[in-house]
Amino acid sequence: MFRLFTFWLTLLSTALCLFHALGFDHDNVVLQMFSIPSWVIAIFTSINLIHPVFLYALTILFWSLFGCFLDWLILKREKAY
């Protein structure tokens, strides 16, 4: 379980959201750097108009799915050999 990208990326994205929710990220700099959904949202509207809980859910979901994709690629590669 601890060797899976899904676990670690979900854990790190949750920590990122907690860091922002607790007020340590005053200017949204850290959240903007590591949240891919916030990049996409910032193209269409101001990030301040989006409810933070929705942005946190999108961030955690994105990194979880990305971790699943990486785990799937590794599993596929291991089965090929």
TIRO-2110 file (N, C-alpha, C; in Angstrom, 1 decimal):
// TIRO-2110
0.8, -1.2, 0.0, N, 1, A
0.0, 0.0, 0.0, CA, 1, A
0.9, 1.3, 0.0, C, 1, A
2.0, 1.3, 0.8, N, 2, A
2.8, 2.5, 0.8, CA, 2, A
3.7, 2.6, -0.4, C, 2, A
3.7, 1.6, -1.3, N, 3, A
4.5, 1.8, -2.5, CA, 3, A
3.7, 2.3, -3.7, C, 3, A
2.4, 2.5, -3.4, N, 4, A
1.5, 3.0, -4.5, CA, 4, A
1.5, 4.5, -4.7, C, 4, A
1.6, 4.9, -5.9, N, 5, A
1.5, 6.4, -6.1, CA, 5, A
0.2, 6.9, -5.7, C, 5, A
-0.9, 6.2, -5.8, N, 6, A
-2.2, 6.6, -5.5, CA, 6, A
-2.2, 7.1, -4.0, C, 6, A
-1.7, 6.3, -3.1, N, 7, A
-1.7, 6.6, -1.7, CA, 7, A
-0.9, 7.9, -1.5, C, 7, A
0.3, 8.0, -2.0, N, 8, A
1.2, 9.1, -1.7, CA, 8, A
0.7, 10.4, -2.3, C, 8, A
0.2, 10.3, -3.5, N, 9, A
-0.3, 11.6, -4.2, CA, 9, A
-1.6, 12.0, -3.5, C, 9, A
-2.5, 11.1, -3.1, N, 10, A
-3.7, 11.5, -2.4, CA, 10, A
-3.3, 12.1, -1.0, C, 10, A
-2.3, 11.5, -0.3, N, 11, A
-1.9, 12.1, 0.9, CA, 11, A
-1.3, 13.5, 0.8, C, 11, A
-0.4, 13.6, -0.2, N, 12, A
0.2, 15.0, -0.4, CA, 12, A
-0.8, 16.0, -0.8, C, 12, A
-1.8, 15.6, -1.7, N, 13, A
-2.8, 16.6, -2.1, CA, 13, A
-3.7, 17.0, -0.9, C, 13, A
-4.0, 16.0, 0.0, N, 14, A
-4.8, 16.3, 1.2, CA, 14, A
-4.0, 17.3, 2.1, C, 14, A
-2.7, 17.0, 2.2, N, 15, A
-1.9, 17.9, 3.0, CA, 15, A
-1.8, 19.3, 2.4, C, 15, A
-1.8, 19.4, 1.1, N, 16, A
-1.8, 20.7, 0.4, CA, 16, A
-3.1, 21.4, 0.7, C, 16, A
-4.2, 20.7, 0.6, N, 17, A
-5.5, 21.4, 0.9, CA, 17, A
-5.6, 21.8, 2.4, C, 17, A
-5.1, 21.0, 3.3, N, 18, A
-5.1, 21.4, 4.7, CA, 18, A
-4.2, 22.6, 5.0, C, 18, A
-3.1, 22.6, 4.3, N, 19, A
-2.2, 23.7, 4.4, CA, 19, A
-2.9, 25.0, 4.0, C, 19, A
-3.6, 25.0, 2.9, N, 20, A
-4.3, 26.1, 2.5, CA, 20, A
-5.5, 26.5, 3.3, C, 20, A
-6.3, 25.4, 3.8, N, 21, A
-7.5, 25.7, 4.6, CA, 21, A
-7.2, 26.2, 5.9, C, 21, A
-6.0, 25.9, 6.5, N, 22, A
-5.6, 26.4, 7.8, CA, 22, A
-5.1, 27.8, 7.8, C, 22, A
-4.9, 28.4, 6.6, N, 23, A
-4.5, 29.7, 6.4, CA, 23, A
-3.1, 30.0, 6.3, C, 23, A
-2.3, 29.0, 6.1, N, 24, A
-0.8, 29.2, 5.9, CA, 24, A
-0.4, 29.6, 4.5, C, 24, A
-1.3, 29.5, 3.6, N, 25, A
-1.1, 29.9, 2.2, CA, 25, A
-1.9, 31.2, 1.9, C, 25, A
-1.4, 32.3, 2.3, N, 26, A
-2.2, 33.6, 2.3, CA, 26, A
-2.5, 34.0, 0.8, C, 26, A
-1.6, 33.9, -0.1, N, 27, A
-1.8, 34.4, -1.4, CA, 27, A
-2.1, 33.3, -2.4, C, 27, A
-2.5, 32.1, -2.0, N, 28, A
-2.8, 31.0, -2.9, CA, 28, A
-1.6, 30.5, -3.7, C, 28, A
-0.4, 30.9, -3.3, N, 29, A
0.8, 30.6, -4.1, CA, 29, A
1.0, 29.1, -4.2, C, 29, A
1.0, 28.4, -3.0, N, 30, A
1.3, 27.0, -3.0, CA, 30, A
0.2, 26.2, -3.6, C, 30, A
-1.0, 26.6, -3.4, N, 31, A
-2.2, 25.9, -4.0, CA, 31, A
-2.1, 26.1, -5.5, C, 31, A
-1.8, 27.3, -6.0, N, 32, A
-1.7, 27.5, -7.4, CA, 32, A
-0.6, 26.7, -8.1, C, 32, A
0.5, 26.5, -7.4, N, 33, A
1.6, 25.8, -7.9, CA, 33, A
1.3, 24.3, -8.1, C, 33, A
0.6, 23.7, -7.2, N, 34, A
0.4, 22.2, -7.2, CA, 34, A
-1.0, 21.7, -7.5, C, 34, A
-1.9, 22.6, -7.7, N, 35, A
-3.3, 22.2, -8.0, CA, 35, A
-3.5, 22.4, -9.5, C, 35, A
-3.5, 21.3, -10.2, N, 36, A
-3.8, 21.4, -11.7, CA, 36, A
-5.2, 22.0, -12.0, C, 36, A
-6.2, 21.5, -11.2, N, 37, A
-7.5, 22.1, -11.5, CA, 37, A
-7.6, 23.6, -11.3, C, 37, A
-6.8, 24.1, -10.4, N, 38, A
-6.8, 25.6, -10.2, CA, 38, A
-6.2, 26.3, -11.4, C, 38, A
-5.3, 25.6, -12.1, N, 39, A
-4.7, 26.2, -13.3, CA, 39, A
-5.8, 26.3, -14.4, C, 39, A
-6.6, 25.3, -14.5, N, 40, A
-7.7, 25.3, -15.5, CA, 40, A
-8.8, 26.3, -15.2, C, 40, A
-9.1, 26.3, -13.9, N, 41, A
-10.2, 27.3, -13.4, CA, 41, A
-9.7, 28.7, -13.6, C, 41, A
-8.4, 29.0, -13.4, N, 42, A
-7.9, 30.3, -13.5, CA, 42, A
-7.9, 30.8, -15.0, C, 42, A
-8.0, 29.9, -15.9, N, 43, A
-8.1, 30.3, -17.3, CA, 43, A
-9.4, 31.0, -17.6, C, 43, A
-10.5, 30.4, -17.0, N, 44, A
-11.8, 30.9, -17.3, CA, 44, A
-12.4, 31.9, -16.3, C, 44, A
-12.0, 31.9, -15.1, N, 45, A
-12.5, 32.8, -14.1, CA, 45, A
-11.5, 33.0, -13.0, C, 45, A
-11.8, 33.9, -12.1, N, 46, A
-10.9, 34.2, -10.9, CA, 46, A
-11.0, 33.0, -10.0, C, 46, A
-9.9, 32.6, -9.4, N, 47, A
-9.8, 31.5, -8.5, CA, 47, A
-10.6, 31.9, -7.2, C, 47, A
-10.7, 33.2, -6.9, N, 48, A
-11.3, 33.6, -5.7, CA, 48, A
-12.9, 33.5, -5.7, C, 48, A
-13.4, 33.3, -6.9, N, 49, A
-14.8, 33.1, -7.1, CA, 49, A
-15.3, 31.7, -6.9, C, 49, A
-14.4, 30.8, -6.8, N, 50, A
-14.7, 29.3, -6.6, CA, 50, A
-14.7, 29.0, -5.2, C, 50, A
-15.7, 28.2, -4.7, N, 51, A
-15.7, 27.8, -3.3, CA, 51, A
-14.5, 26.9, -3.0, C, 51, A
-13.8, 27.2, -1.9, N, 52, A
-12.6, 26.5, -1.6, CA, 52, A
-12.8, 25.0, -1.5, C, 52, A
-13.9, 24.5, -0.9, N, 53, A
-14.1, 23.1, -0.7, CA, 53, A
-14.2, 22.4, -2.1, C, 53, A
-14.9, 23.0, -3.0, N, 54, A
-14.9, 22.5, -4.4, CA, 54, A
-13.6, 22.4, -5.0, C, 54, A
-12.7, 23.4, -4.8, N, 55, A
-11.4, 23.3, -5.3, CA, 55, A
-10.5, 22.3, -4.6, C, 55, A
-10.7, 22.1, -3.3, N, 56, A
-10.0, 21.0, -2.6, CA, 56, A
-10.4, 19.7, -3.1, C, 56, A
-11.7, 19.5, -3.3, N, 57, A
-12.2, 18.2, -3.8, CA, 57, A
-11.6, 17.9, -5.2, C, 57, A
-11.6, 18.9, -6.1, N, 58, A
-11.1, 18.7, -7.4, CA, 58, A
-9.6, 18.4, -7.4, C, 58, A
-8.9, 19.0, -6.5, N, 59, A
-7.4, 18.8, -6.3, CA, 59, A
-7.1, 17.4, -5.9, C, 59, A
-7.8, 17.0, -4.8, N, 60, A
-7.6, 15.6, -4.3, CA, 60, A
-8.0, 14.6, -5.3, C, 60, A
-9.1, 14.8, -6.0, N, 61, A
-9.6, 13.8, -7.0, CA, 61, A
-8.6, 13.8, -8.1, C, 61, A
-8.1, 14.9, -8.6, N, 62, A
-7.2, 14.9, -9.7, CA, 62, A
-5.9, 14.1, -9.4, C, 62, A
-5.3, 14.4, -8.2, N, 63, A
-4.1, 13.7, -7.8, CA, 63, A
-4.3, 12.2, -7.5, C, 63, A
-5.5, 11.9, -7.0, N, 64, A
-5.8, 10.5, -6.8, CA, 64, A
-5.9, 9.7, -8.2, C, 64, A
-6.6, 10.3, -9.1, N, 65, A
-6.7, 9.7, -10.4, CA, 65, A
-5.4, 9.6, -11.1, C, 65, A
-4.5, 10.6, -11.0, N, 66, A
-3.2, 10.6, -11.6, CA, 66, A
-2.4, 9.5, -11.0, C, 66, A
-2.5, 9.3, -9.6, N, 67, A
-1.8, 8.2, -9.0, CA, 67, A
-2.2, 6.9, -9.5, C, 67, A
-3.5, 6.7, -9.7, N, 68, A
-4.1, 5.5, -10.2, CA, 68, A
-3.5, 5.2, -11.6, C, 68, A
-3.5, 6.3, -12.4, N, 69, A
-2.9, 6.1, -13.7, CA, 69, A
-1.4, 5.7, -13.7, C, 69, A
-0.7, 6.3, -12.8, N, 70, A
0.8, 5.9, -12.7, CA, 70, A
0.9, 4.5, -12.2, C, 70, A
0.1, 4.1, -11.2, N, 71, A
0.1, 2.7, -10.7, CA, 71, A
-0.3, 1.7, -11.8, C, 71, A
-1.3, 2.1, -12.6, N, 72, A
-1.7, 1.2, -13.8, CA, 72, A
-0.6, 1.1, -14.8, C, 72, A
0.1, 2.2, -15.1, N, 73, A
1.3, 2.1, -16.0, CA, 73, A
2.4, 1.2, -15.5, C, 73, A
2.7, 1.3, -14.2, N, 74, A
3.7, 0.5, -13.6, CA, 74, A
3.3, -1.0, -13.6, C, 74, A
2.1, -1.3, -13.3, N, 75, A
1.6, -2.6, -13.3, CA, 75, A
1.6, -3.2, -14.7, C, 75, A
1.2, -2.4, -15.7, N, 76, A
1.2, -2.9, -17.1, CA, 76, A
2.6, -3.2, -17.5, C, 76, A
3.6, -2.3, -17.1, N, 77, A
5.0, -2.5, -17.5, CA, 77, A
5.5, -3.8, -16.8, C, 77, A
5.2, -4.0, -15.6, N, 78, A
5.7, -5.2, -14.9, CA, 78, A
5.1, -6.5, -15.5, C, 78, A
3.9, -6.4, -15.9, N, 79, A
3.3, -7.6, -16.5, CA, 79, A
3.8, -7.9, -17.9, C, 79, A
4.4, -6.9, -18.5, N, 80, A
4.9, -7.1, -19.9, CA, 80, A
6.2, -7.8, -19.8, C, 80, A
6.9, -7.8, -18.7, N, 81, A
8.2, -8.5, -18.6, CA, 81, A
8.0, -9.7, -17.9, C, 81, A
END
